[in-house]
Amino acid sequence: MLHFVNDYSECAHEEILKKIAEINYEKINGYGSDHYCDSAKEKIRKACDCPAADVYFVTGGTQTNQLVIDTMLMPYEGVVAADTGHVSVHEAGAIEYTGHKVLTVPGKDGKMCAADLKKLLKIFYADGNHEHMVFPGMVYISHPTEYGTLYTRAELQALRTVCDNYKLPLYLDGARLSYGLTADGTDVTMKDIAELTDVFYIGGTKCGALFGEAIVFTKNNTPAHFITRVKQHGALLAKGWLLGVQFDVLFTDGLYERIGRNAIDTAEMLKKALTEKGYRFLLTSPTNQILIILENARMEELAEKVAFSFWETIDDTHTAIRFCTSWATKKEDVAALIEIL
């Protein structure tokens, strides 16, 4: 069976496992107050060109989104997201569980358009009864999006301008950031993200780590008593050094972007073959998520040999599925998939 279900099926990059093995018996302070976390934070600040950034490590993406959104919002506020956004669809109401509503705008290939955001905000404040409504308190986007698409720098700047006009923080979910930074044709760098957002996170779980995400506050805007709030959310890992050492390795000698490139190269190899063979794409993704439309009978036949993800129902006889490459995908596995296709 070939596996193209997701980008976190494999354990971790060998450099991370090697480093953890090396320090296995070292006695290390807990809760992130250790020299590995300190080193990783400094490397991340350098990569962002943001010396004053506050960096915190937590274990997973949904946990990160819930934590950041809950601590940055007032009790009467909600978060604005695309209707296809992860916090809107695939987080089991984690944001709503904290008492904050997810306010949605139409997604376009997974992205939020600045014009749609501005329209939502104008309508809200033009409503004479808005004091009785949930206030838009911050904006959530992801890069890459849930569809594998990417924002341009101009699109991020346009969102930034709207957020500035309405005094809203802009939060970027970077669960797959490694693949976004290394995709062909992108003009968005880590420095751009740090400049144009108020807070973002660098994904580790889907980008070569055992687990873990790095939250980066870029505008001297870390919520008060943030570590206490992290603990309240059950997100403060006692063995916090396990997170720090992984990001310390990922941000040494450009490893984070180098391993992301493998996912892009193998995805491009697969996309080229799918195009040549006449398969129909749901949309064009420049990253490691490839969405195609199959007849249901063909999908069932393919599932006997290949593990992939269900994406969405197109009609009674067609379904969109996802192939996902990763930092660890082997070209020989892609060649074997192409042969089956």
N, C-alpha and C positions, 0 to 999 in steps of 0.2 A: 504494500500500500504506500503510495506517495502522499506526502503531507504538505498541503498548501493552505491550511485552515487559518493560521494567524502568524504573527511575528514574535510570539513568546512561547512556542512549543519547546524550544531547546532550553537547556539549563542556563548557561552563562558563557561569556567569552573566556577562553582558556587563560588569558592574562589575569582576569579577575579571580578565577579559581586558584591559579598559581599563587597570587598574592595572599589570598585568604589562608591557603595551606601554610605559607611561610610564617604567618603571624598567629597561627592557630593557638599556641600556648602563651602568647603574650598577654600580660595582664593590662587591661585597657579600661579607662574610665567609662562610665555608662551615660546614657541619655544624650549622646552627641557631644559631650564635653571632652573630646579627645583630640589628639594631634592629627589623626587621619581626617576627621571632619574639618578641622581647621585648614589643613592643606588643601582639601578638595574645594572648600569655599573660596580660598584665595585663587585657585586655578580657574574656577567658574567666573569670579569677578574679572579676572584678566581676559578670559574668552569673551566676556560681554563688554569689555572696555568700560566697566562700571565699578570703580574702586569702592564706592560707598554702598554697594548693593548688600542687602541682608539675604542670607541664604539659609534655608532650612531643609532637612531631609525627612521624608516620610515614606511609607512603604508602597502605596498604590494610588492609581489615578482617581478613582471615585472618592477615596478618602481625601485626596488632595483637593479636588474640586469642592467637596462639601466643606472642608476646613477653611479654604480661602474665601469662598463665597459667604459662609456664615459669619466669619470674623470681620469681614469688610462691610457687611450690610447692617443697617439699623433694623430694628424689629418690624418696621412698617414697610420695608423695601423688598423688592424682588430683583432678579437678574434677567437681563435681556439676552436671548440666545436665538440662533436660527432654529426653525422648527425641526431641522434634522440634527441639531447639535446633540452631543453626547449627554449633556445634563438634561436635555429635553426628552430623550428617548430611551437610552440604555443604562440609566443609573437607578432604576427602580424607585424613583421618587426620593432619592437621597437628599436633594436640595429642599424639596417640600417638607421632608421629615424634620428639618431644622426650623421650619416655620416661614420659609421664604419661597415665594411663588416664582416659577420660571415663566417669564413673559416672552412670547415668541414673535419673530418676524419671518417672512417666507425665506427659506434657504434657496440659493441658486447654485446648483452643483455642490451643495454643502457649505457654501460661503454666505456670510451676511453682507449685504450691500449697504453702504453708508446712507444712501437715499432712503432705504426702507427703515433704517434705524432712526433717521431724522424725522420721517413721517410719523412713526410710532410716538416719538417724544413730543412732536408738535400737537398731535391729536390729544395726547394725555393732558398736557398743560392748557390746551384750549377748552377742555371739558370743565364746565363750571362746578362739577361735583367731584373733581379729582381728589379732594381731601378725604373722600370716602373710598378711595381706590388704593391698590398697591402701587407704591411709587417705584419707578425704575431707578435702581440704585447703583447698578454697575452693568458692564457689558462683557459677555463671555463669547470668545471665538476659539477655534482650534486650528492649529497649523502643524502638519497637514490636517485637513478636515476629516470627518468620518468617511468621506468618499475618496480620500486620497488626494484631493485637490489642494492647491496652494494659493495663498494670497500673494499679490505683488506688493512691492514696497508702496506704490501709489495707492493701492486699496487700503493698506494699513494706515497710511497717512490720512486718507479720507475719513476713516473710522475715528482716528485720533482727533481730528478736527471737530467732529460732531461731539465726541466725548468731552473735549475741552469746552465747547460752547455750552454744554449742559452740566459741566462739572461732575462727570461720571468717570470712575476708574475703568480702564480697559484691561481685561484679564485674558491671557492667551494660554490655552491648554496645549502643551507640547509633548503629549504622550509619545508621538512618533517624530519628534523634532529632528533626530539624527537623519531621517530619510528626507525630510523637508529641506534641510540645509544642504544636502548633497545632490538633490534632484537636478537634472539638466534644465538649464534655462532660468532657474530661479534667480531673482535679484534681491532676495531677503537673506541677511546674515544674522548671526546671533547678536551682533552689535546693534543692528537695526531693530530687532525685537526688544532689546533692553531699552533702546531710546524711545520707541513708539508705544510701549505698554507701561502700565503701572505695576503689574505683577505678571509673571508667567512661570510655567514650570518646565523643567527639562526632563523628559521621559527616560527612565532607565529600564523599567520592566520590559518594554517592547523593543528596547535598543541595546541588548547585549548584557544587561545586568541580571542577577538572580531575581531581584526585585528592587523597587525604590524609585523615587522621583525627587527632584531638587526644586524647591520653591524659591523664586528669586523676586524680592521686592526691590524695585529699581528707583523709587522716588522718595526715599526716606519716609516711607508710608506704611511701615510694618504696623499692624494693629497692636494696640497696647496689650501687654502681658501675653504676647503671642504663644510663648512656650506653655504657659498655663492653659491657654485655650486648646493647644495641641493635645495636652494631657487630658483635658475634659472630653475631647473627641476620641479618646482611646488610641491616639495616633503617635504617642511618644514611645519609641522603641527603646527598651532598656539596653539592648546591645546595639545602640545607635552607631557604633563604630563600623558595623557591618554595612551600613549605608554609606558612611564616609569613605571607607576604603574602596568601595566599588566606584564611586564617582571620582575618587582620586586617580584610580587607574584609567577610567574612561577619558579623563581630561589630561592625560599624560601623552605627549608626542602625537596629539591629534587623533587618538584612537576612536573617539566618539564619532567623528565624521568619516574616518577611514572605514570603519565597519558598516556604517550606514550606506556607503557607496556600494557594497556588495549587494545589498537589497535592490538598489536602483539598477545595477548592471544585469542582475538575473531577471528582474521585472521587465527590462527593456528587451531582453532576449525572448522572453515569453510573449510580450506584446507584439513584437515583430512577426513571430510565427502565427499568432492568432489573426493578425491582419492579413497575412499572406494566404491563410486558409479560409478567409471569408467569414470569420466569426463576427457577430454583432456586439459592439460594446454598449453598455448602458451610458457611459460617459467616458471622456478622456481623462485619465489620471496620470500625472507626471511622476508619481511616487511608486510605492511598493504594493498598492492595492489595485487589483485589476478586476473590473466588473464586466461580466459578459452575460448575454441573454441566451438561454438554451431552451429548446423544446423539452417539456417535462420528461418524456420518454428517454431522450438523450441524456438528460441530467441523471436520471436513475441508473442508466447504463454506466455513465462515467463514475458514479459514486461507488461502484464495485471495485474500482482500482485506485481512485484518487479521493483523498479527504480535502474538502473545500467547505466554504461557508455559504449557507443560505443568505441571500440579501433581501430580496423582496419579490412578491408575486407580480408579474406583469399582466397576465390575463389567465384565462382558464387553461391554456396549454403551454404557457411560457413562464419561466422563472429567471430572475437575475441571481447569479451566484458570484462569489468572490474567490479569486486566487490571491494569496498573500505570500510574498517573499520576505526574507528577513536577512539580518546580519550574518546568518549561518547557512543560508540556502546554497546548495551545491549546484554548479552548472550541469553536472551529469543528471541530477534529479529533474532539472528543467528540461533537458533533452529527452528524458524518458517520458515526461508529461506531454511534450510536443509530439512524440511518437504516438502516444495514445490518442491525442486529439486528431 
